[in-house]
Amino acid sequence: MPDIRPNRLSRDEIARNFSELHPPLSRSEALIEADRCYFCFDAPCTTACPTDIDIPLFIQKIRSGNLRGSAHTILAENIMGGMCARVCPTEVLCEEACVRNSHEDKPVEIGLLQRYATDPVLDDDTQLFSRAEASGHRVAVVGGGPAGLSCAHRLAMLGHEVALFDREQKLGGLNEYGIAAYKTVNNFAQREIDYILSIGGIEVHAGVTLGEDTTISRLRDQYDAVFLGVGLSSVNWLGIEGEELPGVENAVEYIAELRQASDKGDLPVGRRVVVIGGGMTAIDVAVQSKRLGAEQVDIVYRRSINQMGASDYEKNLAKTNGVTIHTFARPLKVLGRGHVSGVLFERTARDEYGSSADTGETYTLDADVVFKAIGQKLRDGVLDDGSIRMKSGKIVVGDNQSTSLAGVWAGGDCVLGGDDLTVTAVQHGKVAAVAIDRYLRTRENGYG
């Protein structure tokens, strides 16, 4: 019989397990860390930042006690700098590029310093930005995740009226529904969204699904421009026998349920959990299952550990939380009668071309719950008329995030070539907003 139940741990244990992963820096800690920065000219950390934040400048302002100025430097480039300070893989971006990052030294804690600068702005509701004179233009932004929110905020700053549509009742996208609960505590995602919307000029339409309640064609008729930040709301299937058995779950949906739970202890968790996949979602659902009281949690990935989508930091986090990572194995069949009882895997090996090849050797992992975390895709019916160019199931965009359809831009996870990071989605939205502004003003001057 499957062993799936809630309250495997006490309330105190769960509270500890889902407390903040990285506590904020104190004032003295922040000043000590800021002093470690060399304030490089042509700083490699800034080059490594997808949103082009002037990192030495914001750290220098912390050092001089100008926290408001430091926050402005960050948020002017990345309006979701507070969230990115918590979830951005700084260890492979700005901190990896830090000149202090060596065997003898460690990089400056840029992420924690960024949080130190931005948190007071949200805590005090200090509005650092204002709207330009009204342009008379109206833009539809579809998707209330990082890309859509970034685009909407920049468009509002530039004086445009924005109608922001999202299929959920709460904005935030994966920041609200898809990130491990211990990474963003105290309702931070919604507090940041409230700050973004407080600039004004953004009208929110919740519970509106593209392809069902409205279409791109209709939005193009009703608005002067359209931005698509719809994300990837459908999950890939394993395509194997037994996948339909009870107990085979969608990792993204489970994380969302956990994020929205008023009492995390009430969420049922298996004693033996198998996670299939190798990205951040796989790590998040595995670690959270362990922190909810699962006794055995296994992640299984078809290639080498170095080819996993999750960062080294996240993989180490999984290991230190007691998660076992298996590599070079692919699922053949989900086992069970009436409910999942395990998964049959075939071992793989790297062939001469660097791809994984079957070996014929198999093994079984017992499971009460199996989580699918092998990537997401655009939901069927989102793009209504096939007029937008697609490749590999994603939207093809140009350098300024323009699609093949005139007057339509796109960004975030739904576009081809992205890396599924919040910080990249924010940059997409910002770049698109500037391009949309240029497009609208060119047309109003009679050049378009």
Phi, psi and chi 1 to 4 in degrees:
 res  aa     phi    psi   chi1   chi2   chi3   chi4
   1 MET       -  141.2  -69.0  -68.7  -65.3      -
   2 PRO   -66.3  143.6   24.8  -34.9      -      -
   3 ASP  -109.5   84.0 -173.6   -1.8      -      -
   4 ILE  -124.2  121.6  -54.5  171.7      -      -
   5 ARG  -160.3  161.0   58.5 -175.8  177.1   85.8
   6 PRO   -84.2  175.5   31.3  -35.0      -      -
   7 ASN    53.6   44.9  -59.7  -52.5      -      -
   8 ARG   -70.3  -26.6  -72.8 -173.0  174.4  -82.1
   9 LEU  -119.6  162.5  -58.1  176.6      -      -
  10 SER   -71.8  163.4   69.4      -      -      -
  11 ARG   -60.1  -38.9  -67.5 -175.4 -176.0  -84.7
  12 ASP   -65.3  -41.1  -72.5  -16.6      -      -
  13 GLU   -64.2  -43.3  -72.8  175.0  -54.0      -
  14 ILE   -66.2  -39.6  -70.8  177.5      -      -
  15 ALA   -60.3  -42.0      -      -      -      -
  16 ARG   -66.9  -42.2  -75.8 -165.0  -59.6  -88.9
  17 ASN   -66.6  -25.5  -72.4  -12.3      -      -
  18 PHE  -113.0   22.8  -73.5   89.1      -      -
  19 SER   -78.0  173.8   61.4      -      -      -
  20 GLU   -60.5  131.5 -160.3  148.5   40.0      -
  21 LEU   -66.5  -43.0 -170.5   60.6      -      -
  22 HIS  -124.9  103.8  -60.6  -64.7      -      -
  23 PRO   -61.1  150.6  -20.5   32.1      -      -
  24 PRO   -68.1  159.2   25.1  -33.7      -      -
  25 LEU   -75.6  143.2  -63.9  174.7      -      -
  26 SER   -77.4  171.3   66.1      -      -      -
  27 ARG   -60.1  -44.9 -179.0  175.0 -178.2  -86.5
  28 SER   -66.9  -39.4   59.0      -      -      -
  29 GLU   -64.1  -40.4  -70.7  170.0  -26.3      -
  30 ALA   -65.1  -41.9      -      -      -      -
  31 LEU   -67.0  -38.9  -68.9  175.2      -      -
  32 ILE   -64.0  -43.1  -69.6  169.3      -      -
  33 GLU   -68.6  -39.7 -163.5   59.9   31.2      -
  34 ALA   -62.5  -34.3      -      -      -      -
  35 ASP   -67.0  -18.3  -94.2  -20.3      -      -
  36 ARG   -78.2  -16.1  -64.0 -175.2   61.8 -118.9
  37 CYS   -72.1  137.0 -179.0      -      -      -
  38 TYR   -86.1   -5.5  -71.4  142.8      -      -
  39 PHE    51.7   53.7  -52.3  108.2      -      -
  40 CYS   -62.2  142.6  -53.6      -      -      -
  41 PHE   -75.7  148.7 -179.3   74.9      -      -
  42 ASP    48.0   49.8  -67.2  -21.7      -      -
  43 ALA   -62.0  126.3      -      -      -      -
  44 PRO   -65.0  -25.7   19.8  -30.5      -      -
  45 CYS   -66.1  -39.5   55.7      -      -      -
  46 THR   -66.5  -40.7  -67.1      -      -      -
  47 THR   -61.2  -33.8  -57.4      -      -      -
  48 ALA   -80.5  -13.1      -      -      -      -
  49 CYS   -81.6  120.5  174.9      -      -      -
  50 PRO   -59.4  -24.3  -27.0   36.9      -      -
  51 THR  -100.9    5.8   54.2      -      -      -
  52 ASP    63.9   32.4  -57.1  -41.3      -      -
  53 ILE   -64.5  134.8  -65.2  171.4      -      -
  54 ASP   -78.0   88.5 -171.0  -25.5      -      -
  55 ILE   -66.1  -47.4  -67.7  169.5      -      -
  56 PRO   -57.8  -35.7  -25.5   35.8      -      -
  57 LEU   -67.3  -45.1  179.2   60.3      -      -
  58 PHE   -68.8  -31.9   96.1   66.7      -      -
  59 ILE   -70.0  -39.6  -65.9  177.6      -      -
  60 GLN   -60.4  -39.1  177.5   59.4   51.6      -
  61 LYS   -68.5  -34.0  -71.1  178.7  178.5  178.1
  62 ILE   -62.0  -44.6  -70.0  175.7      -      -
  63 ARG   -60.0  -36.0 -165.9 -178.9 -179.0 -164.9
  64 SER   -90.5    2.6   63.4      -      -      -
  65 GLY    85.8   10.3      -      -      -      -
  66 ASN   -96.6   73.2 -178.6    9.7      -      -
  67 LEU   -66.7  -38.3  -84.9 -169.3      -      -
  68 ARG   -64.1  -41.7 -179.7  168.3  176.1  156.1
  69 GLY   -65.5  -37.0      -      -      -      -
  70 SER   -63.6  -44.9  179.8      -      -      -
  71 ALA   -62.7  -39.5      -      -      -      -
  72 HIS   -63.2  -41.3 -172.4  -84.7      -      -
  73 THR   -58.5  -39.6  -62.8      -      -      -
  74 ILE   -73.9  -53.0  -64.5  163.9      -      -
  75 LEU   -73.3  -22.5  -62.6  176.3      -      -
  76 ALA   -64.4  -27.5      -      -      -      -
  77 GLU   -99.6  -31.9  -62.4  -65.0  -17.4      -
  78 ASN  -140.7   94.8 -179.3  -10.2      -      -
  79 ILE   -64.9  -16.3 -166.7   58.1      -      -
  80 MET  -105.4   35.8  -54.7 -169.7   85.1      -
  81 GLY   -61.2  -27.6      -      -      -      -
  82 GLY   -68.6  -45.0      -      -      -      -
  83 MET   -67.0  -43.8  178.6   62.1   76.7      -
  84 CYS   -62.9  -30.1  -71.9      -      -      -
  85 ALA   -63.5  -23.1      -      -      -      -
  86 ARG   -95.9  -36.8  -69.9  161.7  165.2   78.9
  87 VAL  -115.8  -11.1  -56.1      -      -      -
  88 CYS   -67.7  136.1 -170.2      -      -      -
  89 PRO   -76.1   70.0   30.0  -34.7      -      -
  90 THR   -58.3  -25.8   53.5      -      -      -
  91 GLU   -66.6  -18.6   66.4  -82.5   -1.6      -
  92 VAL  -115.3    3.3  -63.1      -      -      -
  93 LEU  -118.3 -108.0  -65.7  171.9      -      -
  94 CYS   -62.5  -40.8   54.9      -      -      -
  95 GLU   -73.6  -31.5  -69.2  178.2   15.2      -
  96 GLU   -66.1  -34.2 -177.7  176.4   66.9      -
  97 ALA   -80.3  -12.8      -      -      -      -
  98 CYS   -56.3  134.1  177.5      -      -      -
  99 VAL   -66.5  -17.0  -64.4      -      -      -
 100 ARG   -82.6   -8.2  -63.4 -160.5   73.0  138.6
 101 ASN   -76.3  101.8 -172.1   16.7      -      -
 102 SER  -153.1  176.9   66.2      -      -      -
 103 HIS   -66.0  -28.3  -65.6  -62.2      -      -
 104 GLU   -89.2  -16.3  -64.7   77.6   28.5      -
 105 ASP  -140.9  175.5 -157.8   -6.7      -      -
 106 LYS  -123.6  155.6   66.9  171.4 -173.0  173.6
 107 PRO   -68.4  159.7   25.4  -34.6      -      -
 108 VAL   -62.1  139.9  174.9      -      -      -
 109 GLU   -77.4   73.7  -62.8  -85.4   10.0      -
 110 ILE   -64.2  -41.7  -63.0  169.0      -      -
 111 GLY   -60.8  -45.6      -      -      -      -
 112 LEU   -67.9  -35.8  -73.2  174.8      -      -
 113 LEU   -66.7  -37.5  -73.5  172.4      -      -
 114 GLN   -63.8  -40.5 -179.1  166.0  -51.3      -
 115 ARG   -65.5  -40.7  176.7  178.7  173.1 -180.0
 116 TYR   -58.6  -37.1  177.7   78.4      -      -
 117 ALA   -78.6  -36.7      -      -      -      -
 118 THR   -89.5  -29.7   54.9      -      -      -
 119 ASP   -57.0  -42.5  -85.1    8.4      -      -
 120 PRO   -60.1  -30.8  -25.9   35.9      -      -
 121 VAL   -63.7  -44.0  171.4      -      -      -
 122 LEU   -73.2  -37.5  -89.4   65.6      -      -
 123 ASP   -63.4  -38.8  -67.3  -20.2      -      -
 124 ASP   -96.5   -2.0  -59.5  -24.2      -      -
 125 ASP    54.5   46.5 -163.1   24.5      -      -
 126 THR   -84.9  112.0  -55.1      -      -      -
 127 GLN   -83.6  115.0 -175.6   52.5 -104.5      -
 128 LEU   -94.5   -9.1  -59.2 -179.6      -      -
 129 PHE  -128.6  152.0  -54.7   96.8      -      -
 130 SER  -131.8  162.8   59.0      -      -      -
 131 ARG   -85.7  145.4  -62.2 -166.7   66.3 -155.4
 132 ALA   -74.7  172.3      -      -      -      -
 133 GLU   -57.0  140.0 -177.2  179.5  -12.4      -
 134 ALA   -56.2  130.6      -      -      -      -
 135 SER   -87.3  -20.6   69.0      -      -      -
 136 GLY    86.4   -1.2      -      -      -      -
 137 HIS   -98.0  149.7  -65.4  -66.1      -      -
 138 ARG  -123.4  130.4  -60.1  169.1   67.3 -120.8
 139 VAL  -123.4  136.5 -179.3      -      -      -
 140 ALA   -95.2  127.4      -      -      -      -
 141 VAL  -115.5  119.8  172.6      -      -      -
 142 VAL  -105.7  115.0 -173.6      -      -      -
 143 GLY   113.9  118.7      -      -      -      -
 144 GLY  -100.5   28.2      -      -      -      -
 145 GLY   -86.5 -166.6      -      -      -      -
 146 PRO   -56.5  -42.4  -27.8   35.8      -      -
 147 ALA   -64.7  -48.6      -      -      -      -
 148 GLY   -64.9  -43.0      -      -      -      -
 149 LEU   -65.7  -41.1  -73.7  164.6      -      -
 150 SER   -62.4  -45.0  172.0      -      -      -
 151 CYS   -63.6  -46.0 -174.4      -      -      -
 152 ALA   -61.2  -43.5      -      -      -      -
 153 HIS   -64.5  -44.2 -175.6  -89.6      -      -
 154 ARG   -67.7  -39.6 -174.4   55.4   56.3  111.5
 155 LEU   -62.0  -41.2  -73.6  168.3      -      -
 156 ALA   -64.0  -41.1      -      -      -      -
 157 MET   -57.9  -36.9  -82.3 -178.6   61.4      -
 158 LEU   -82.4    2.7  -66.6  167.0      -      -
 159 GLY    98.1    4.4      -      -      -      -
 160 HIS   -90.4  153.5  -52.9  -60.7      -      -
 161 GLU   -88.4  134.3  -66.6  -69.3  -30.1      -
 162 VAL  -120.6  132.3  178.6      -      -      -
 163 ALA  -106.1  114.5      -      -      -      -
 164 LEU  -104.5  116.8  178.1   58.0      -      -
 165 PHE  -106.8  138.3  -59.7   89.8      -      -
 166 ASP  -147.8  143.5 -164.6   87.2      -      -
 167 ARG   -76.0  -20.1   70.6 -169.1 -173.5  102.0
 168 GLU   -89.6  166.6  -56.8  -69.0  -10.1      -
 169 GLN   -82.2  -21.4  -68.2  -58.8  -42.8      -
 170 LYS  -115.8  136.4  -65.1  168.7   73.3  173.8
 171 LEU   -75.8  168.6  -60.6  179.5      -      -
 172 GLY   126.7  -24.2      -      -      -      -
 173 GLY    58.7 -136.8      -      -      -      -
 174 LEU   -66.0  -23.2  -71.0 -179.8      -      -
 175 ASN   -63.1  -31.7  -77.6   -0.5      -      -
 176 GLU   -93.0  -37.5  172.6   59.6   35.3      -
 177 TYR  -110.7  -16.3  -65.5   99.2      -      -
 178 GLY  -124.4    7.4      -      -      -      -
 179 ILE  -108.3  143.1  -69.8  174.2      -      -
 180 ALA   -50.9  136.6      -      -      -      -
 181 ALA   -63.0  -27.4      -      -      -      -
 182 TYR   -78.9   -6.4   49.5   76.6      -      -
 183 LYS   -87.6  -29.7  -66.8  179.8  179.5  177.8
 184 THR  -136.3   98.2   56.8      -      -      -
 185 VAL   -99.8  174.7  -58.4      -      -      -
 186 ASN    57.1   38.0  -60.3  -35.3      -      -
 187 ASN    56.9   34.7 -155.8   31.5      -      -
 188 PHE   -61.9  -39.6 -179.6   81.0      -      -
 189 ALA   -57.0  -44.3      -      -      -      -
 190 GLN   -73.0  -33.0  -67.9  -55.6  -51.3      -
 191 ARG   -63.5  -40.8  -72.5  168.8   51.2 -144.4
 192 GLU   -67.0  -40.3 -174.8  174.2   59.5      -
 193 ILE   -63.3  -41.9  -69.5  164.9      -      -
 194 ASP   -58.3  -40.1  -70.1  -17.2      -      -
 195 TYR   -64.8  -43.8  178.7   80.1      -      -
 196 ILE   -60.6  -44.4  -70.0  170.4      -      -
 197 LEU   -72.1  -22.2  -62.8  179.0      -      -
 198 SER   -67.3  -11.0   68.9      -      -      -
 199 ILE   -65.6  -23.9 -167.3  173.1      -      -
 200 GLY    90.2  167.0      -      -      -      -
 201 GLY    81.0    5.7      -      -      -      -
 202 ILE  -119.4  114.7  -55.5  171.9      -      -
 203 GLU  -101.4  121.1 -177.1  179.9   79.9      -
 204 VAL   -93.7  131.0  175.8      -      -      -
 205 HIS  -119.3   96.7  -58.1  -93.2      -      -
 206 ALA   -86.8  156.4      -      -      -      -
 207 GLY    73.0   25.4      -      -      -      -
 208 VAL  -112.0  119.1  177.4      -      -      -
 209 THR  -104.7  124.0  -59.8      -      -      -
 210 LEU   -67.5  134.2 -174.0   63.9      -      -
 211 GLY    94.1  -13.0      -      -      -      -
 212 GLU  -123.3  -58.6  -64.1  177.5   12.6      -
 213 ASP   -88.5  -23.7  -56.2  -54.6      -      -
 214 THR  -153.3  171.0 -170.3      -      -      -
 215 THR  -134.5  164.3   64.7      -      -      -
 216 ILE   -62.0  -41.1  -65.2  174.3      -      -
 217 SER   -58.8  -44.6  -61.3      -      -      -
 218 ARG   -65.6  -41.8 -164.2  176.8  -53.9  159.2
 219 LEU   -65.4  -37.2  -67.2  173.6      -      -
 220 ARG   -64.2  -33.4  -69.7 -179.4   74.8 -149.4
 221 ASP   -73.4  -32.4  -70.0  -21.4      -      -
 222 GLN   -91.7  -22.3  -64.9  172.7  -21.0      -
 223 TYR  -127.0  162.8  -64.4   89.5      -      -
 224 ASP   -79.6  -20.7  -60.3  -50.5      -      -
 225 ALA  -160.6  161.2      -      -      -      -
 226 VAL  -134.2  136.2  177.4      -      -      -
 227 PHE  -118.9  131.5  175.6   80.2      -      -
 228 LEU  -106.0  115.1  -56.9  175.0      -      -
 229 GLY  -128.7   54.2      -      -      -      -
 230 VAL   -80.9   -8.1  -66.6      -      -      -
 231 GLY    67.3 -164.0      -      -      -      -
 232 LEU  -126.2   94.9  -59.0  172.8      -      -
 233 SER   -94.1   -1.7   54.9      -      -      -
 234 SER  -113.2  143.5 -176.4      -      -      -
 235 VAL  -101.3  140.5  175.4      -      -      -
 236 ASN   -66.3  146.3  -69.6  -35.8      -      -
 237 TRP   -91.4  153.0  -75.7   72.8      -      -
 238 LEU   -71.8  -34.4  -62.2  170.4      -      -
 239 GLY    74.0   34.8      -      -      -      -
 240 ILE  -129.1  162.4   58.8  175.5      -      -
 241 GLU   -62.1  137.8 -176.5 -177.9  -13.5      -
 242 GLY    90.1   -1.5      -      -      -      -
 243 GLU   -63.7  -24.5 -173.8  172.6   -0.4      -
 244 GLU   -83.6   -3.1   73.2  -70.7  -16.4      -
 245 LEU   -63.3  143.4  -78.7  170.5      -      -
 246 PRO   -57.2  138.8  -25.0   34.7      -      -
 247 GLY   103.7  -14.0      -      -      -      -
 248 VAL   -91.6  113.3  179.6      -      -      -
 249 GLU  -117.5  157.3  -53.8  -73.1  -13.2      -
 250 ASN   -84.5  118.1  174.0  -20.4      -      -
 251 ALA   -60.4  -40.5      -      -      -      -
 252 VAL   -62.6  -43.2  173.9      -      -      -
 253 GLU   -66.3  -37.4  -70.5  179.8   -0.8      -
 254 TYR   -66.2  -43.1 -173.6   82.9      -      -
 255 ILE   -61.2  -41.5  -68.0  171.5      -      -
 256 ALA   -62.2  -42.5      -      -      -      -
 257 GLU   -63.4  -41.2 -170.6  176.3   -5.7      -
 258 LEU   -64.9  -41.7  177.8   58.5      -      -
 259 ARG   -62.8  -33.8  -72.0  -86.3  -60.2  175.1
 260 GLN   -92.9   -6.0  -58.3  -55.4  -52.7      -
 261 ALA   -69.1  133.1      -      -      -      -
 262 SER   -74.1  -27.3   56.9      -      -      -
 263 ASP  -134.7  106.1 -173.4  -20.9      -      -
 264 LYS   -62.9  -26.9  -65.4  178.3  177.2   60.0
 265 GLY   -66.0  -20.8      -      -      -      -
 266 ASP   -78.6   -9.7  -70.7  -18.9      -      -
 267 LEU   -81.4  122.5 -162.8   64.7      -      -
 268 PRO   -63.6  141.1  -20.7   33.0      -      -
 269 VAL  -138.3  143.5   63.2      -      -      -
 270 GLY   -77.4  159.0      -      -      -      -
 271 ARG   -76.4  -36.9 -177.9  171.1   64.4   84.9
 272 ARG  -121.5  119.0  -57.6  163.4  -57.4  176.7
 273 VAL  -121.9  132.6  174.7      -      -      -
 274 VAL  -117.1  129.2  170.9      -      -      -
 275 VAL  -114.2  126.2 -180.0      -      -      -
 276 ILE  -105.3  115.6  -59.7  171.9      -      -
 277 GLY   145.2  172.3      -      -      -      -
 278 GLY  -140.7   15.2      -      -      -      -
 279 GLY   -99.4 -167.8      -      -      -      -
 280 MET   -64.2  -36.0  -57.9  -67.9  -84.7      -
 281 THR   -63.6  -41.0  -61.2      -      -      -
 282 ALA   -60.8  -44.1      -      -      -      -
 283 ILE   -63.3  -46.5  -61.1  -69.5      -      -
 284 ASP   -61.1  -46.0  -79.9   -4.5      -      -
 285 VAL   -71.2  -32.9   76.5      -      -      -
 286 ALA   -68.3  -48.9      -      -      -      -
 287 VAL   -64.5  -41.4  171.3      -      -      -
 288 GLN   -68.5  -34.0  -71.1 -176.1  116.2      -
 289 SER   -61.4  -43.0  -65.4      -      -      -
 290 LYS   -62.8  -41.6 -158.0   74.7  167.3  110.0
 291 ARG   -74.0  -14.5  -68.8 -173.6  176.2 -153.8
 292 LEU   -88.6   -7.0  -75.9  171.0      -      -
 293 GLY   116.7    4.6      -      -      -      -
 294 ALA   -60.7  138.2      -      -      -      -
 295 GLU   -80.6  -40.8  -67.1  178.5   12.6      -
 296 GLN  -130.2  123.0  177.4   63.7   39.1      -
 297 VAL  -127.9  123.6  179.1      -      -      -
 298 ASP  -119.7  130.5  -62.7  -79.8      -      -
 299 ILE  -101.2  132.8  -68.8  176.2      -      -
 300 VAL  -122.8  126.6 -175.4      -      -      -
 301 TYR  -128.6  144.0 -179.2   62.1      -      -
 302 ARG   -78.6  -18.8   60.7 -162.3  174.0  105.8
 303 ARG  -115.1 -161.2  -63.4 -168.1  178.7  100.7
 304 SER   -77.1  163.7   72.9      -      -      -
 305 ILE   -64.8  -30.1 -164.5  163.4      -      -
 306 ASN   -72.3  -17.4  -67.3  -31.1      -      -
 307 GLN   -94.9   -1.2  -67.9  172.1  -66.2      -
 308 MET   -65.0  145.8  -69.3  176.7   68.5      -
 309 GLY   -71.2  -25.0      -      -      -      -
 310 ALA   -70.2  149.2      -      -      -      -
 311 SER   -73.3  164.5   68.0      -      -      -
 312 ASP   -59.4  -37.9  -72.4  -16.9      -      -
 313 TYR   -60.0  -46.5  170.9   81.6      -      -
 314 GLU   -66.2  -38.7  -67.0  -70.5  -23.0      -
 315 LYS   -64.1  -40.6  -73.1  178.6  -82.1 -167.5
 316 ASN   -67.2  -35.0  -71.6  -27.3      -      -
 317 LEU   -61.7  -42.5  179.1   66.5      -      -
 318 ALA   -60.7  -46.6      -      -      -      -
 319 LYS   -63.3  -43.0  -68.2  175.3 -176.8  177.3
 320 THR   -69.8  -15.9   56.3      -      -      -
 321 ASN   -93.8    6.9  -84.5  -91.7      -      -
 322 GLY    88.9   14.3      -      -      -      -
 323 VAL   -85.6  136.1  174.7      -      -      -
 324 THR   -96.7  128.9  -56.8      -      -      -
 325 ILE  -106.7  121.9  -62.3  177.6      -      -
 326 HIS  -107.4  134.4  -52.7 -101.1      -      -
 327 THR  -119.2  170.8   55.7      -      -      -
 328 PHE    52.9   56.4  -72.8  112.8      -      -
 329 ALA  -154.0  140.7      -      -      -      -
 330 ARG  -125.7  145.4   68.4  178.4 -174.6   91.1
 331 PRO   -72.4  135.6   26.9  -34.6      -      -
 332 LEU  -104.2  -36.9  -69.6  178.7      -      -
 333 LYS  -162.4  138.1 -179.7 -179.1  179.5 -179.3
 334 VAL   -88.4  126.7  177.5      -      -      -
 335 LEU   -95.9  151.4  -52.5  174.2      -      -
 336 GLY   143.8  159.2      -      -      -      -
 337 ARG  -125.7  107.4  -69.8 -174.8  178.4  178.5
 338 GLY    83.2  -20.2      -      -      -      -
 339 HIS  -163.5  148.8 -165.3  -78.7      -      -
 340 VAL   -60.1  139.2   62.8      -      -      -
 341 SER  -125.6   -9.9   62.0      -      -      -
 342 GLY   172.1  179.6      -      -      -      -
 343 VAL  -133.8  133.4 -176.1      -      -      -
 344 LEU   -91.6  126.3  176.1   67.2      -      -
 345 PHE  -117.4  151.2  -68.4   92.6      -      -
 346 GLU  -111.2  131.4  179.0  175.6   12.6      -
 347 ARG   -68.0  142.5  -62.4 -170.7 -170.3  -82.3
 348 THR  -117.8  168.5   61.2      -      -      -
 349 ALA  -143.6  154.0      -      -      -      -
 350 ARG   -76.4  127.5 -175.1  176.2  -66.1  170.1
 351 ASP   -88.7 -175.1   63.8   19.6      -      -
 352 GLU   -65.9  -17.0   58.3 -178.2  -49.8      -
 353 TYR   -97.7    3.2  -56.0  105.2      -      -
 354 GLY    87.1    1.3      -      -      -      -
 355 SER   -91.6  167.3  -60.5      -      -      -
 356 SER   -88.2  137.7   56.4      -      -      -
 357 ALA  -123.9  147.7      -      -      -      -
 358 ASP   -70.5  148.9  -63.7  -20.1      -      -
 359 THR  -114.7  -16.8   64.6      -      -      -
 360 GLY    88.1  -12.5      -      -      -      -
 361 GLU   -86.4  132.4 -177.5 -177.4   -7.8      -
 362 THR  -124.2  160.4   62.2      -      -      -
 363 TYR  -154.2  164.9   65.8   93.0      -      -
 364 THR  -122.8  139.3  -61.2      -      -      -
 365 LEU  -114.2  127.2  -71.2  176.8      -      -
 366 ASP   -69.8  148.6  -65.9  -24.5      -      -
 367 ALA  -157.3  138.6      -      -      -      -
 368 ASP   -90.6  -29.8  -54.9  -57.4      -      -
 369 VAL  -137.2  138.5  174.2      -      -      -
 370 VAL  -121.2  125.3  174.5      -      -      -
 371 PHE  -103.5  129.6  -75.1  114.4      -      -
 372 LYS   -89.6  122.2  -61.8 -176.8  -69.3 -176.3
 373 ALA  -141.1   55.1      -      -      -      -
 374 ILE  -109.1   28.2   57.3  169.6      -      -
 375 GLY   104.1  163.5      -      -      -      -
 376 GLN  -122.8  168.9  -64.1  167.4  -95.1      -
 377 LYS  -146.7  165.2   60.5 -177.8  180.0  179.3
 378 LEU   -62.0  136.7  -88.2  172.4      -      -
 379 ARG   -67.6  139.1 -176.9  174.5   43.1   80.6
 380 ASP   -57.9  136.4  -67.0  -20.3      -      -
 381 GLY    90.4   -2.4      -      -      -      -
 382 VAL   -65.6  -46.2  169.2      -      -      -
 383 LEU   -95.8  111.1  -55.0 -179.9      -      -
 384 ASP   -77.0  -33.5   54.4  -48.7      -      -
 385 ASP  -121.6    5.7   58.8    6.3      -      -
 386 GLY    70.5   13.4      -      -      -      -
 387 SER   -84.4  -11.0   58.2      -      -      -
 388 ILE   -94.4  131.2  -67.2 -179.5      -      -
 389 ARG   -68.2  132.3 -174.1 -176.7  169.1 -152.2
 390 MET  -124.3  155.5  -53.2  -78.0  -68.4      -
 391 LYS  -152.1  133.3 -174.3  176.4 -179.8 -179.1
 392 SER    52.7   34.8  -58.5      -      -      -
 393 GLY    79.0    9.3      -      -      -      -
 394 LYS  -128.4  163.1  -66.7 -169.8  175.6 -174.7
 395 ILE   -79.9  131.5  -59.1  170.2      -      -
 396 VAL   -85.7  130.1  176.0      -      -      -
 397 VAL  -128.3  158.9  -66.4      -      -      -
 398 GLY   -88.8 -170.7      -      -      -      -
 399 ASP   -61.1  -32.2  -69.2  -20.8      -      -
 400 ASN  -100.4   21.9   63.5   -3.0      -      -
 401 GLN    71.6   16.1  -56.3  -58.4  131.3      -
 402 SER   -75.0  143.2   61.6      -      -      -
 403 THR   -93.5 -178.7   72.0      -      -      -
 404 SER   -75.3   -8.4   59.1      -      -      -
 405 LEU  -100.0  123.0 -170.1   59.0      -      -
 406 ALA   -56.9  134.5      -      -      -      -
 407 GLY    80.6    8.9      -      -      -      -
 408 VAL  -126.5  128.5  179.7      -      -      -
 409 TRP  -119.4  164.3  -74.3 -103.6      -      -
 410 ALA  -150.6  155.9      -      -      -      -
 411 GLY  -165.5  170.1      -      -      -      -
 412 GLY    90.7 -157.1      -      -      -      -
 413 ASP   -64.7  -21.9  -65.6   -8.3      -      -
 414 CYS   -77.7   -8.4   65.9      -      -      -
 415 VAL   -99.9  152.9  -57.2      -      -      -
 416 LEU   -69.5  138.9 -174.7   67.7      -      -
 417 GLY    90.4    3.4      -      -      -      -
 418 GLY   -79.4  171.7      -      -      -      -
 419 ASP  -118.5   14.0   51.2   18.4      -      -
 420 ASP    59.2   35.1  -59.9  -21.2      -      -
 421 LEU  -110.3  144.2  -63.3  177.7      -      -
 422 THR   -56.6  -44.7  -65.7      -      -      -
 423 VAL   -63.6  -36.0   65.7      -      -      -
 424 THR   -69.8  -40.3  -56.9      -      -      -
 425 ALA   -62.1  -40.5      -      -      -      -
 426 VAL   -60.0  -43.4  170.4      -      -      -
 427 GLN   -64.0  -41.6 -179.6   70.2   -3.7      -
 428 HIS   -57.0  -46.9  -72.1  174.1      -      -
 429 GLY   -63.4  -41.4      -      -      -      -
 430 LYS   -65.4  -47.0 -179.1  178.6   72.4  176.3
 431 VAL   -61.5  -43.1  167.9      -      -      -
 432 ALA   -64.1  -40.8      -      -      -      -
 433 ALA   -60.7  -42.8      -      -      -      -
 434 VAL   -64.4  -40.4  172.4      -      -      -
 435 ALA   -66.9  -40.5      -      -      -      -
 436 ILE   -63.8  -43.0  -68.2  169.3      -      -
 437 ASP   -58.6  -44.4  176.5   70.4      -      -
 438 ARG   -63.8  -41.4 -173.1 -176.6  -51.0  115.6
 439 TYR   -61.6  -46.0  165.1   80.5      -      -
 440 LEU   -66.8  -41.7  -64.9  174.9      -      -
 441 ARG   -73.3  -30.6  -62.3 -169.2 -170.9  -81.1
 442 THR   -66.3  -42.1  -60.6      -      -      -
 443 ARG   -65.0  -40.1  -72.7 -179.3   64.6 -161.4
 444 GLU   -69.0  -22.9   98.4 -173.8   -5.4      -
 445 ASN   -90.9    5.6  -69.2  -33.2      -      -
 446 GLY    85.1   18.4      -      -      -      -
 447 TYR  -105.7   -2.6  -64.9  106.5      -      -
 448 GLY  -121.6      -      -      -      -      -
